[in-house]
């Protein structure tokens, strides 16, 4: 399939919002669009509107670095992300749209004895969960990613790495456009420039939303607004255990294709991939402060670039074109919140932190099933709000220590 460079208007309609819908999805990012598509495709619910305060996929979906993998430690995480990866593997054919999905493998580098032990533990856990995972020595790393500096003279020498061969990247814009086009063809209304300003309730049930384009009634409402989800639920008196942080990334000029693997390092907080046109995409850890600005601190970029140059000396003279920032929503256990709320007819999909893009089809699938059946999908059962009172946390801080 030939990949388009821009999203022409003919990909989806530009309807005016109707007075009511069976389901309203708030947030036209990857998760919201995927939820709407699967509501229609899997459950036959087509009277659906996806609302966004800006333009379609203009939030975190356009502000991430597109890494896809499923090598998470905990069983619930492995199940959910592996389900997503399997969907990724057939998504271009299902949606009949190019996404530049490239299974080039992901390396997670180990620089300390603790990293090595944690990495081997993760590989063993992945293999028990049926996920492709390997432990590589520095010599084996050089065969998979020859540009990585494995010299023992490094301040943080590379002692080994976990490796998932099926992992990779995709083009975020094309993913959003593919889901949008497919959902539109099934009858879903995609409504941009329509900010949700409040909720309409009847007792303990949400029955619609107030928007900048007027009130809209709904049988059910699903929130998929990333870092702004807690801002919306505050209006209903629901305090979510989320903190929103800026997350930065940057991209280089076009280069010859020389780096065919995604390389990540939690210890030095950087990861590097080279996308289809030749740009290097670099990411780092989150900015420590809370905020909703789509830009971050300069010292984070400095640290990120220093780490990248040490691991990849060959890129020292590459020119950077731009940097950007998104807003990540981080939960106490670094795992998402998916499921029901104290209000009937209101559903949550948030708390993905830095791991939202890779989960896009899986998150949409389980959220659609949860909304359609008014109960958590089995893959989402561990991610309800109640875990923060019962203590049954799904701790993935090791997996989320670096932006990914």
N, C-alpha and C positions, 0 to 999 in steps of 0.2 A: 504494500500500500504506500502511496505517495503521501508524505506528511505535509500538511498545510502550514504556512507561516503565520497566518492570522485566522481568527474565527469569523468567517463571514456571517452576516445576519441570517442567511438562509438556514443555518444550522438549527435554529430554534425560533419559535414565534416570540413576539413581544406583546403579550396580552395585557389588558387592563385587569386588575384584580376583581374577582367576583365577590358577591356578598357573603358567600359561605363555601366551605370545602369540607370534605370528609376528614382530611388531614392537612395541617399546615406544618411545614418543616422550616424552621428559622435558621438561616445560614446557607448560602449557596456556594459553599466550598466543596471539596471532594466528598466529605462524609455526608453532607446534606443532599448533594446531587445523587450520590450512590443510594442513599436511603430512599429517595423519591423513585429512582429507577426500580429498585427491588420491590418497593410497595406495589408498583404497577406490574412488573414482570413476574414476581413470585406469588403475589397475593391478589392480583386482579383489582387493586385499589387505585383507580386512575383519577379520581376527583381530588387531586392533590395540588397544593401550591407550595413552591419553594420561594421564600422571601429573603431578600438581602438588602441591607442598608446602603450598599454600594453597588459595584458591578459583580457579575457572576465570576466566582473564583478569584476575586481581587484581594482577598485577605491572605491567610497563611498558605492557601493553596498555591499562590503565586510567589510565596516568600519562603520556600523551603529548598532543600538540596536533594530531594527525590530518592533517597536511599531506601531500598526494599530488602527486608530480611526477616527471618522468623526465629533466629537462634537466641530466644529468650530463656531464662533459667527456670522460672516457675511453670508448673503444669498448666494453669489457666492461661498464662501469657503465651506459652508455646502453642496451645490449642487454637487460640484466637488468631495469632499472627501466621501460623501455618495454614489455617483456613484462608486467610487473606492471600498468602503467597500462591496457593493453589488456584484461587480465583484469578490472580494476576496472570498466571500462566495460560489462561484461556480467554482473557478479557478482550484482547484485540479482535479475536474471531467472534466473540459473543456480541460485542457492540458494533462490529464492522467498522472499526475506526483505528487508525495507526496511533500508537502510543510510544514508540521507540523503546519498548520494554527490552532491556538487555541484561541477561543473566550472566554477568561477568564475574561474580563472586565478591565476597566481602571478607577482608582480613581485619581482625581486632587484635592489635599488637599488645604484647606483654613486655613490660620494662622492669618489673621487680619480681622478687620471689612470690609475693602475695598475688601479683597479676598472673603468674604462671599457675599457681594452685587454683585460683578462681577460674582461669580459662580452661584448665583440664576438667575441673568440676562441671563447668558449663557444657563442654563437649560431651561428657558422659551423660549428663541430664538430657541434652538434645537427642543423643542417640537412643536413649530409653524412650523418648517421646516420638521416635520415628522421624526425626529431623536430620537432614544431612549436615554433618559437622565433623571437622577434623582438627587435630592439633599438629601444627607445623613447627619445625625447628627453624632457626635462622637460615640455614642452608636451603631448606625447602621454600621459605619465604622468598628468597632470591630468585628461585625458579618461577614462582607465581607472579611476583612483582619485582622485577630486577632493578627498578629505580630506587627502591627503598634502601636507605643507608643502614646496613646491619653491622657497621664497625663497632667493636667493643669499646672504642674510644669515646663514644657518645656519652653525654651527661646522663641520659637515660637509655642505656643500650637495649637493643631489641633482643629479648631472650626467647621469643617464640610468638605464636599467634594462633587464635582460633580462626577457622576458615569455613565458610559456608558457600560451596560452589554454586548453588541455585539462586543465591541472592544477587542483587543488581540495582539497576536504576530504571527510571522511565521519565518521559517528558511531562511535567506537571500540567502544563496548559492543555496538551492533547488529551490527558486523562479527564480533565474537567469537561472539555468540549465533547468528548465521546459520551460521557454519562449524560450531559445536558441534552445532546441531540437524541439519544436513545429514549430518555425520559419524555422529552417533548413529543416524540413520535407516538408514545403510548398515551398521550393526552394530558401530561403534567404541565401545569402553568409555571413558568419561571419568571418571577417578577423582581426586577432590579429597582434600585432607588426607592426602596420601601422599608424603612426602618420600623421595627417593632418598638413602640413607646410604652406599652402596658398590656395588661391581660384583662379579658372579660371572664368573670367567674359567676358561678351559681352555686352557692354553698361551698362545698369542698371540691368542686369540679371546675376545671378550666374549660370554657366554652367558646373561646375566641381570643383575638388579639386586637389591640389598638395600634394603628400604624400611621405613618405620615401621609398615607394615601387613604385614610379612613378606616373604620372598624371592619373586621372580617370575622365572621363566625366560623367555628370549626368543631367537628366532633372530637378531634384529638390534635394535640400540638406537640411536636418534637423539637427540642432545642439542640442545635448543633452549631453553636456560635463560638467555639474555642474559648479564647481568653475573655470574651465578653459574656459568656453564659452566666457567670455569677452575678454580673451587673443586671441581667434580666431577672434572675430568680430573686434577687434582693427585693424587687417590687412585690413579690408574693410573700415576703418574710421567710424565704428559704435561704439560709446561709450555707453556701457550699464550702467545703474544705479545700479551696483552691487559692493559689497565688499566681498572679500573672506577671510574667517577666519578658523583657525584650530578648530576642535571640537573633544574633547577627550571622551573616555569611557574606562571602565575596566571590567574585569571578574574575578570571584573568582574560587577557587578550586571546585570540585564536592561535593555537599551536598545532604542530603536526601531532597525529595520534601516536602517543608513546606510552600511555599509562592505561592499561586495560582492566584494572581491578580497582575496587573501592578499598582504601586503606584508612582505618580508624585507630585512634589512640586515646583512650580515656585518661591515661596518666599525664600526657602533655597537652591534652585538650585540643586536638585538631583532627580533621579527617579530610581526605583529598580524593577526588574522582575527576575523570576527564570525560566530558559529555560528547555527544555525537558530532558537534561542529568543531570541537577541539578546545573549547574553553576548559580551564581548570576550575572546579568548584570547590571551595574550601569553607568548612564550618568549624565552629568552636563551641564552648560551653555557653550557658546563658549568662546574661548580665545579672549580677547578684541582687540588684534593687528591684522592687515591684514597680510596674508602670505599664502604660498602654501606648507609649510612643513607639513608632516603627523605626527606631534608630537606637543605637546603643553607645557604649563608651569606647573611646579610642584605644584605651589601654588593652581592652579585650582583643581588638584586632591586632595590636602589636604583638601580644603574646601568641596569638594564633599564627601569624606570619612567621615569627621566629621559630616556632615549633615545626611548621611546615618546611622551612628552609633547612632545618637540621635533619629532618627525615628524608627530604628530597633536595639535596644540594644542587641538582641539575636545574631546578626551577628558580634559583636565586635571582636570575636576571629577568624573569617573566614580569610583564607589566600588568598591574591590576586595572580593570576597567571600572568596576563599581562595587559597592557594598550595599546591603539592604538588611532590613530587620523585620521579624514577625513578632507576634505576641503569643507566647506559649502559656498554657494553663497547667500548672503542676499540682498534683495531689500529694498528700503526705507519704504515700507509698510508691509514688512515681508510676502508678497504674491508672487506667481510665475509670471514669464513672459512667456506667451504662445502665439504664433501667427506669423503674418507676419512681415517682415522687410522692410526697404527702398529698398532692392534689391529683384526683382522678383525671385522666385524660391528658396528663402532662408527663413527658418523658425526657430523659437526659442522655446526652452523649457529649462528654467533656472530659477534661483532666488527662488528655493524651500527652501533655508535655511536648517533648521533642520527637515523639514517635508516631505522630498522626498520619503522615503521608503513606507510610508503608502499610498501614492498616486500612486504607481507603475502601477497597471493595468489601473487606471483611466487616469493618465497622458499619458500613451501609447495610449489609446483609442482615447482621444481627439486630440492628436498630429497627429495620423495617419489620422483621419478624416479631420483635418485642411490641412495637406499636400495633401491628395487625392483630396480635393475639392477646394483648393486654397482660403479658407476663414475660419475664426475662427469657430470652433465648438461652438454651443450655450453655453455649459458649460465653454468654454474658452473665451467667448466674453469680459468679464470684465477684462481679464488679458493681454491685448495688451500693447505695448510700449506707445501708445498715452495717457494712463492714467497719465503718469508722466508729461505731458504738459497740460492736461485738468484739472487735480486735482481730477479726479474721482478715488481716491485710494481705495484699499480694505484692510483696516487697520486690521491686525491680530497680532499686537505685543503682545497682551495679551496671544494669543494661542501659540506664538513662543518664549516666554520669557525664556523657558528652553528647552534644547535639547529634541527632541521627534521624 
